Amino acid sequence: MRGVALPRYTPAMPRLILFNKPYGVLTQFTDPDGRETLASYVKIPGVYPAGRLDRDSEGLLLLTDDGRLQQRLSDPRFKQPKTYWVQVEGEPDEPSLEQLRRGVILDGKPTQPAEVRRMKEPALWPRNPPIRFRQSIPTAWLEITLTEGRNRQVRRMTAAVGFPTLRLVRYAIGPYTLEGLAPGEWREVKTN
């Protein structure tokens, strides 16, 4: 008796969601204190954030249903570059920018070198609530790319060189960007 040929098993492709996290949203799906979470925006069962983005930060957050992909995207050992657009209080001079590029000391350890450049104010959505505005203190925008991910690292780095962060938007993680996503919007992309 001949057997019946079974269809070849192929695992489903992992899902990868690009989400533009609004200010004030927690990067989790539940919160015992009733604060706004991802559940208000992403209604896809089984996906989880690949990494963190603080409640007071905005921008690109990746979500996936695949644990290996989640680790590859978020584990510092894989050195996925993360690019942030950062509005700082004051106008950093070149020595301050160079200090950020070389690395600063946080918790007694130096940060990895970073790519840092001044940039024109990006065309972003208005933040709700708006950042504090002081007419007598100018602000500047920086683009900072890191390959590590310490807790609140960008904010702590800019403060360490004397220019506190007022607004922080993560623009890119590896090859994925916010391009075309308004706050609270998401889209699914193919993975390799």
C-alpha positions as CSV (number, residue, x, y, z in Angstrom):
1,M,0.0,0.0,0.0
2,R,1.3,3.4,-1.0
3,G,1.4,6.2,1.5
4,V,-0.3,9.5,0.8
5,A,2.1,12.4,0.3
6,L,1.7,14.9,3.0
7,P,2.1,18.6,2.2
8,R,5.5,19.9,3.1
9,Y,5.5,21.8,6.4
10,T,6.7,25.3,6.2
11,P,6.6,27.5,9.3
12,A,4.6,30.7,8.9
13,M,6.5,33.9,8.3
14,P,7.0,35.9,11.4
15,R,4.8,39.0,11.6
16,L,6.6,42.3,12.0
17,I,4.6,45.5,12.8
18,L,6.0,49.0,12.5
19,F,4.1,51.3,15.0
20,N,4.4,55.0,15.5
21,K,4.0,55.1,19.3
22,P,2.4,58.4,20.5
23,Y,3.6,60.3,23.5
24,G,2.2,59.0,26.8
25,V,1.6,55.4,25.6
26,L,3.2,52.5,27.5
27,T,5.0,49.9,25.4
28,Q,2.9,47.1,26.9
29,F,-0.6,45.8,26.4
30,T,-2.0,46.1,29.9
31,D,-1.5,48.5,32.8
32,P,-2.9,48.0,36.3
33,D,-3.0,51.8,36.8
34,G,-5.2,52.3,33.7
35,R,-2.7,54.3,31.7
36,E,-2.9,54.2,27.9
37,T,-1.2,51.1,26.4
38,L,-0.5,49.5,23.0
39,A,-3.9,47.8,23.3
40,S,-5.6,51.1,22.3
41,Y,-3.8,50.9,18.9
42,V,-2.6,47.5,17.9
43,K,-5.4,44.9,17.8
44,I,-3.3,42.0,16.5
45,P,-3.2,39.0,18.9
46,G,0.1,37.4,19.7
47,V,2.5,40.3,18.9
48,Y,4.8,41.8,21.4
49,P,7.2,44.7,21.5
50,A,10.8,44.1,20.4
51,G,12.4,46.5,22.8
52,R,11.2,49.5,24.8
53,L,10.3,53.1,24.2
54,D,9.7,55.2,27.3
55,R,6.2,56.6,27.9
56,D,7.5,60.1,27.4
57,S,9.2,59.2,24.1
58,E,7.5,58.9,20.7
59,G,8.2,57.1,17.4
60,L,9.1,53.8,16.0
61,L,8.3,50.6,17.9
62,L,8.6,47.2,16.4
63,L,6.2,44.4,17.4
64,T,6.5,40.7,16.4
65,D,5.0,37.3,17.1
66,D,8.4,35.6,16.7
67,G,10.7,35.3,19.7
68,R,13.9,34.8,17.7
69,L,13.1,37.9,15.6
70,Q,12.2,39.8,18.8
71,Q,15.6,39.0,20.2
72,R,17.5,39.8,17.0
73,L,15.8,43.2,16.9
74,S,16.2,44.2,20.6
75,D,19.3,42.4,22.0
76,P,22.3,44.8,22.2
77,R,24.6,41.9,21.1
78,F,23.1,42.2,17.6
79,K,23.9,46.0,17.5
80,Q,20.8,47.1,15.5
81,P,21.4,50.8,15.0
82,K,18.6,53.0,16.4
83,T,18.2,56.5,15.2
84,Y,16.6,59.2,17.3
85,W,15.6,62.8,16.5
86,V,16.2,64.7,19.6
87,Q,15.1,68.3,20.5
88,V,17.5,69.6,23.2
89,E,17.4,72.7,25.3
90,G,20.2,75.1,24.2
91,E,22.5,74.9,21.2
92,P,25.2,72.3,21.5
93,D,28.6,73.4,20.2
94,E,31.0,71.1,18.4
95,P,33.0,70.0,21.5
96,S,29.7,68.9,23.1
97,L,28.7,67.0,19.9
98,E,32.1,65.4,19.8
99,Q,31.8,64.3,23.5
100,L,28.5,62.6,22.6
101,R,30.1,60.9,19.6
102,R,33.0,59.5,21.7
103,G,30.7,58.4,24.5
104,V,29.8,59.8,27.9
105,I,30.0,58.1,31.4
106,L,26.7,56.7,32.6
107,D,26.5,54.7,35.8
108,G,30.3,54.6,35.9
109,K,30.7,53.1,32.4
110,P,31.3,54.8,29.1
111,T,28.6,54.6,26.4
112,Q,29.5,53.1,23.0
113,P,30.5,55.7,20.4
114,A,27.5,57.2,18.7
115,E,26.8,59.0,15.4
116,V,25.6,62.5,16.2
117,R,24.8,65.4,13.9
118,R,22.9,68.6,14.1
119,M,19.8,68.7,11.9
120,K,17.1,71.1,10.8
121,E,13.8,70.8,12.7
122,P,12.1,67.8,11.2
123,A,8.6,68.0,9.8
124,L,6.8,66.2,12.7
125,W,3.3,66.1,14.1
126,P,2.6,68.4,17.0
127,R,3.2,66.7,20.4
128,N,0.3,66.5,22.8
129,P,1.0,68.0,25.3
130,P,3.5,70.4,23.7
131,I,7.0,70.7,25.1
132,R,7.6,73.6,27.4
133,F,8.6,76.7,25.5
134,R,10.8,79.4,26.9
135,Q,11.4,82.4,24.6
136,S,14.8,83.2,26.3
137,I,16.3,79.6,25.8
138,P,16.8,78.4,22.2
139,T,16.5,74.7,21.2
140,A,18.3,72.6,18.7
141,W,17.6,69.3,16.9
142,L,20.1,66.4,16.9
143,E,20.1,63.1,15.1
144,I,21.7,60.4,17.3
145,T,22.3,56.8,16.2
146,L,23.2,54.3,18.9
147,T,24.0,50.6,18.8
148,E,23.3,50.0,22.5
149,G,20.2,50.5,24.6
150,R,20.7,51.5,28.2
151,N,17.8,52.8,30.2
152,R,16.8,56.3,29.0
153,Q,20.2,56.5,27.4
154,V,19.6,59.4,24.9
155,R,18.1,61.6,27.6
156,R,20.9,60.8,30.0
157,M,23.6,61.4,27.4
158,T,22.3,64.8,26.3
159,A,21.9,65.9,30.0
160,A,25.5,64.7,30.7
161,V,26.8,67.2,28.2
162,G,24.6,70.0,29.5
163,F,21.7,69.9,26.9
164,P,18.6,68.3,28.4
165,T,16.3,66.5,26.0
166,L,12.9,68.2,25.5
167,R,11.5,65.8,22.8
168,L,12.7,62.4,21.7
169,V,11.4,60.6,18.6
170,R,12.8,57.3,17.5
171,Y,13.0,57.5,13.7
172,A,14.6,54.2,12.7
173,I,15.6,50.7,13.9
174,G,18.0,49.1,11.5
175,P,16.4,49.4,8.0
176,Y,12.9,50.2,9.4
177,T,11.7,53.8,9.7
178,L,8.7,55.9,10.6
179,E,8.3,57.0,7.0
180,G,4.6,57.4,6.2
181,L,3.2,56.6,9.7
182,A,1.3,59.1,11.7
183,P,1.2,58.8,15.5
184,G,-0.9,55.8,16.5
185,E,-0.7,54.2,13.0
186,W,1.0,50.9,12.2
187,R,1.7,48.8,9.1
188,E,2.9,45.2,8.7
189,V,6.1,44.6,6.7
190,K,7.7,41.4,5.3
191,T,10.6,39.9,7.1
192,N,13.6,38.3,5.6
